[in-house]
């Protein structure tokens, strides 16, 4: 009985470690994706600022 309980606890601990590793991997992927999105927003902001300084702004607003 004790051996069975010990095996069960060990299995649960291994599952916990596996899920914690998967969670860490998911967090890293989320962080990378968020950085990519922020980079794209930054680029969009740069393009918008550059376009607003141009005299041909009407070309963008009449699309």
VMD Tcl script that builds the backbone (N, CA, C; Angstrom):
set m [mol new atoms 189]
animate dup $m
set s [atomselect $m all]
$s set {name element resname resid chain x y z} {
  {N N UNK 1 A 0.823 -1.190 0.000}
  {CA C UNK 1 A 0.000 0.000 0.000}
  {C C UNK 1 A 0.867 1.253 0.000}
  {N N UNK 2 A 1.889 1.269 0.846}
  {CA C UNK 2 A 2.786 2.419 0.900}
  {C C UNK 2 A 3.537 2.565 -0.417}
  {N N UNK 3 A 3.964 1.452 -0.973}
  {CA C UNK 3 A 4.680 1.490 -2.246}
  {C C UNK 3 A 3.771 2.027 -3.353}
  {N N UNK 4 A 2.529 1.627 -3.357}
  {CA C UNK 4 A 1.571 2.100 -4.352}
  {C C UNK 4 A 1.345 3.604 -4.210}
  {N N UNK 5 A 1.214 4.051 -2.978}
  {CA C UNK 5 A 1.033 5.486 -2.722}
  {C C UNK 5 A 2.264 6.267 -3.149}
  {N N UNK 6 A 3.427 5.728 -2.835}
  {CA C UNK 6 A 4.674 6.384 -3.216}
  {C C UNK 6 A 4.785 6.492 -4.736}
  {N N UNK 7 A 4.419 5.443 -5.443}
  {CA C UNK 7 A 4.459 5.464 -6.908}
  {C C UNK 7 A 3.488 6.500 -7.461}
  {N N UNK 8 A 2.321 6.555 -6.862}
  {CA C UNK 8 A 1.317 7.519 -7.312}
  {C C UNK 8 A 1.803 8.955 -7.089}
  {N N UNK 9 A 2.383 9.210 -5.926}
  {CA C UNK 9 A 2.913 10.545 -5.622}
  {C C UNK 9 A 4.030 10.897 -6.594}
  {N N UNK 10 A 4.902 9.956 -6.874}
  {CA C UNK 10 A 6.003 10.193 -7.803}
  {C C UNK 10 A 5.473 10.527 -9.201}
  {N N UNK 11 A 4.441 9.783 -9.623}
  {CA C UNK 11 A 3.844 10.034 -10.934}
  {C C UNK 11 A 3.214 11.430 -10.979}
  {N N UNK 12 A 2.524 11.797 -9.904}
  {CA C UNK 12 A 1.918 13.127 -9.847}
  {C C UNK 12 A 2.977 14.227 -9.862}
  {N N UNK 13 A 4.070 14.013 -9.176}
  {CA C UNK 13 A 5.161 15.001 -9.166}
  {C C UNK 13 A 5.767 15.147 -10.561}
  {N N UNK 14 A 5.921 14.026 -11.276}
  {CA C UNK 14 A 6.442 14.080 -12.640}
  {C C UNK 14 A 5.487 14.824 -13.565}
  {N N UNK 15 A 4.192 14.575 -13.406}
  {CA C UNK 15 A 3.201 15.290 -14.215}
  {C C UNK 15 A 3.240 16.781 -13.920}
  {N N UNK 16 A 3.360 17.123 -12.644}
  {CA C UNK 16 A 3.430 18.529 -12.247}
  {C C UNK 16 A 4.640 19.200 -12.890}
  {N N UNK 17 A 5.782 18.547 -12.854}
  {CA C UNK 17 A 6.994 19.103 -13.458}
  {C C UNK 17 A 6.812 19.284 -14.963}
  {N N UNK 18 A 6.163 18.309 -15.606}
  {CA C UNK 18 A 5.926 18.401 -17.046}
  {C C UNK 18 A 5.020 19.581 -17.372}
  {N N UNK 19 A 3.954 19.745 -16.601}
  {CA C UNK 19 A 3.022 20.848 -16.846}
  {C C UNK 19 A 3.666 22.200 -16.558}
  {N N UNK 20 A 4.521 22.253 -15.547}
  {CA C UNK 20 A 5.227 23.500 -15.261}
  {C C UNK 20 A 6.167 23.860 -16.409}
  {N N UNK 21 A 6.816 22.864 -16.992}
  {CA C UNK 21 A 7.691 23.107 -18.141}
  {C C UNK 21 A 6.878 23.589 -19.339}
  {N N UNK 22 A 5.719 22.968 -19.574}
  {CA C UNK 22 A 4.854 23.400 -20.672}
  {C C UNK 22 A 4.367 24.830 -20.453}
  {N N UNK 23 A 4.055 25.173 -19.205}
  {CA C UNK 23 A 3.618 26.527 -18.885}
  {C C UNK 23 A 4.733 27.528 -19.163}
  {N N UNK 24 A 5.938 27.196 -18.778}
  {CA C UNK 24 A 7.080 28.086 -19.023}
  {C C UNK 24 A 7.300 28.270 -20.519}
  {N N UNK 25 A 7.182 27.198 -21.291}
  {CA C UNK 25 A 7.327 27.286 -22.744}
  {C C UNK 25 A 6.241 28.176 -23.334}
  {N N UNK 26 A 5.012 28.013 -22.860}
  {CA C UNK 26 A 3.902 28.834 -23.356}
  {C C UNK 26 A 4.117 30.302 -23.008}
  {N N UNK 27 A 4.632 30.574 -21.823}
  {CA C UNK 27 A 4.908 31.966 -21.423}
  {C C UNK 27 A 5.977 32.582 -22.318}
  {N N UNK 28 A 7.017 31.811 -22.637}
  {CA C UNK 28 A 8.071 32.319 -23.514}
  {C C UNK 28 A 7.527 32.615 -24.903}
  {N N UNK 29 A 6.681 31.714 -25.415}
  {CA C UNK 29 A 6.091 31.931 -26.737}
  {C C UNK 29 A 5.199 33.170 -26.734}
  {N N UNK 30 A 4.411 33.349 -25.678}
  {CA C UNK 30 A 3.549 34.519 -25.568}
  {C C UNK 30 A 4.383 35.792 -25.534}
  {N N UNK 31 A 5.471 35.763 -24.778}
  {CA C UNK 31 A 6.340 36.936 -24.685}
  {C C UNK 31 A 6.928 37.276 -26.051}
  {N N UNK 32 A 7.370 36.269 -26.794}
  {CA C UNK 32 A 7.927 36.499 -28.124}
  {C C UNK 32 A 6.875 37.049 -29.074}
  {N N UNK 33 A 5.664 36.503 -29.012}
  {CA C UNK 33 A 4.595 36.973 -29.887}
  {C C UNK 33 A 4.203 38.407 -29.543}
  {N N UNK 34 A 4.154 38.736 -28.263}
  {CA C UNK 34 A 3.821 40.098 -27.854}
  {C C UNK 34 A 4.904 41.072 -28.305}
  {N N UNK 35 A 6.164 40.668 -28.229}
  {CA C UNK 35 A 7.243 41.527 -28.698}
  {C C UNK 35 A 7.122 41.757 -30.195}
  {N N UNK 36 A 6.743 40.728 -30.940}
  {CA C UNK 36 A 6.537 40.871 -32.377}
  {C C UNK 36 A 5.411 41.836 -32.689}
  {N N UNK 37 A 4.322 41.731 -31.946}
  {CA C UNK 37 A 3.187 42.632 -32.153}
  {C C UNK 37 A 3.581 44.064 -31.815}
  {N N UNK 38 A 4.290 44.257 -30.715}
  {CA C UNK 38 A 4.722 45.601 -30.340}
  {C C UNK 38 A 5.667 46.190 -31.383}
  {N N UNK 39 A 6.525 45.360 -31.938}
  {CA C UNK 39 A 7.425 45.818 -32.989}
  {C C UNK 39 A 6.634 46.258 -34.214}
  {N N UNK 40 A 5.607 45.500 -34.569}
  {CA C UNK 40 A 4.776 45.865 -35.714}
  {C C UNK 40 A 4.029 47.167 -35.451}
  {N N UNK 41 A 3.497 47.348 -34.244}
  {CA C UNK 41 A 2.827 48.606 -33.916}
  {C C UNK 41 A 3.801 49.776 -33.980}
  {N N UNK 42 A 5.018 49.549 -33.540}
  {CA C UNK 42 A 6.039 50.588 -33.607}
  {C C UNK 42 A 6.316 50.969 -35.057}
  {N N UNK 43 A 6.424 49.975 -35.923}
  {CA C UNK 43 A 6.651 50.243 -37.345}
  {C C UNK 43 A 5.467 50.990 -37.956}
  {N N UNK 44 A 4.255 50.606 -37.591}
  {CA C UNK 44 A 3.064 51.293 -38.096}
  {C C UNK 44 A 3.083 52.751 -37.646}
  {N N UNK 45 A 3.455 52.979 -36.401}
  {CA C UNK 45 A 3.549 54.347 -35.889}
  {C C UNK 45 A 4.579 55.164 -36.642}
  {N N UNK 46 A 5.713 54.561 -36.956}
  {CA C UNK 46 A 6.747 55.272 -37.717}
  {C C UNK 46 A 6.243 55.643 -39.104}
  {N N UNK 47 A 5.566 54.700 -39.762}
  {CA C UNK 47 A 5.033 54.967 -41.101}
  {C C UNK 47 A 3.978 56.063 -41.031}
  {N N UNK 48 A 3.107 56.002 -40.046}
  {CA C UNK 48 A 2.064 57.014 -39.902}
  {C C UNK 48 A 2.671 58.390 -39.672}
  {N N UNK 49 A 3.678 58.468 -38.797}
  {CA C UNK 49 A 4.331 59.755 -38.536}
  {C C UNK 49 A 5.029 60.284 -39.777}
  {N N UNK 50 A 5.689 59.411 -40.507}
  {CA C UNK 50 A 6.365 59.844 -41.733}
  {C C UNK 50 A 5.345 60.306 -42.763}
  {N N UNK 51 A 4.226 59.608 -42.868}
  {CA C UNK 51 A 3.203 59.973 -43.846}
  {C C UNK 51 A 2.533 61.284 -43.471}
  {N N UNK 52 A 2.363 61.549 -42.197}
  {CA C UNK 52 A 1.700 62.786 -41.787}
  {C C UNK 52 A 2.589 63.998 -42.031}
  {N N UNK 53 A 3.871 63.794 -42.157}
  {CA C UNK 53 A 4.781 64.900 -42.439}
  {C C UNK 53 A 4.873 65.211 -43.929}
  {N N UNK 54 A 4.428 64.305 -44.755}
  {CA C UNK 54 A 4.523 64.508 -46.199}
  {C C UNK 54 A 3.408 65.422 -46.680}
  {N N UNK 55 A 3.697 66.150 -47.744}
  {CA C UNK 55 A 2.700 67.043 -48.320}
  {C C UNK 55 A 1.662 66.278 -49.122}
  {N N UNK 56 A 1.932 65.035 -49.437}
  {CA C UNK 56 A 1.002 64.237 -50.225}
  {C C UNK 56 A 0.091 63.406 -49.314}
  {N N UNK 57 A -0.231 63.946 -48.166}
  {CA C UNK 57 A -1.079 63.253 -47.209}
  {C C UNK 57 A -2.437 62.928 -47.824}
  {N N UNK 58 A -2.904 63.747 -48.754}
  {CA C UNK 58 A -4.206 63.519 -49.394}
  {C C UNK 58 A -4.254 62.172 -50.099}
  {N N UNK 59 A -3.141 61.683 -50.592}
  {CA C UNK 59 A -3.124 60.392 -51.268}
  {C C UNK 59 A -3.522 59.262 -50.317}
  {N N UNK 60 A -3.203 59.433 -49.037}
  {CA C UNK 60 A -3.541 58.404 -48.059}
  {C C UNK 60 A -4.983 58.535 -47.583}
  {N N UNK 61 A -5.497 59.769 -47.521}
  {CA C UNK 61 A -6.838 59.975 -46.974}
  {C C UNK 61 A -7.931 59.755 -48.003}
  {N N UNK 62 A -7.611 59.800 -49.295}
  {CA C UNK 62 A -8.620 59.645 -50.336}
  {C C UNK 62 A -8.712 58.215 -50.860}
  {N N UNK 63 A -8.076 57.294 -50.199}
  {CA C UNK 63 A -8.029 55.916 -50.693}
  {C C UNK 63 A -9.354 55.249 -50.723}
}
mol reanalyze $m
mol bondsrecalc $m
mol representation Tube
mol addrep $m
